[in-house]
Amino acid sequence: MEFLELKQQHFALVSRWEHFAIAELTALADFKSNAKWITKRLEISNDEAEQALARLTRVGLVRKIGGRYTKSKAHYRMVDTPALTIRQFHEAHLQRAVNALENQNFEERDISGTTLAFNRRRMSEVKALIREFRERMNVLCSESEEQDSVYQLGVEFFRLDKELR
């Protein structure tokens, strides 16, 4: 699977949740290449939609062909690099997940979790499995015949306890 690798300085320009949502909206069958349609679909302001489209075009995530915005590549990713903008990006999606838990029908979402005892020496194996799962989800979702919605897939694996000294 081929990915557009986003460099950290480019990611910083498009790190708000709506940028990637807009990029994915371009794959929908009913997509309209105007800020007004995007505003209604994502419940953001017209200015936010217009600025996001400009930034997405500037960093190369989307391009305009024949008056229609489209993703430059089917898949994109940011290299695992700790940075404030990446943490803020994930935090915004976690907040939207809480909102979905409260406001979306159970049939429209899957929010689940498992608590596990774990040996930290196996963290690289866990990260590899998560990466593989995200790539498989990318393939599954992009192979759909006609996309009609934009979803966020978030996978968290973090420590709950603290080491005693």
Buried (B, 14 or more C-beta within 10 A) or exposed (E): EEEBEBEEEBBBBBBBBBBBBBBBBBBBEEBBBBBEBBBEBBEBEEEBBBBBBEBBBEBBBBEEEEEEBBBBEEBBBBEEEEEEBBEBBBEBBEEBBEEBEEEEEEEEBEEEEEEEEEEEEEEEEEEEEEEEEBBEEBEEBBEEEEBEEBBBEEEEEEEEEEEEE
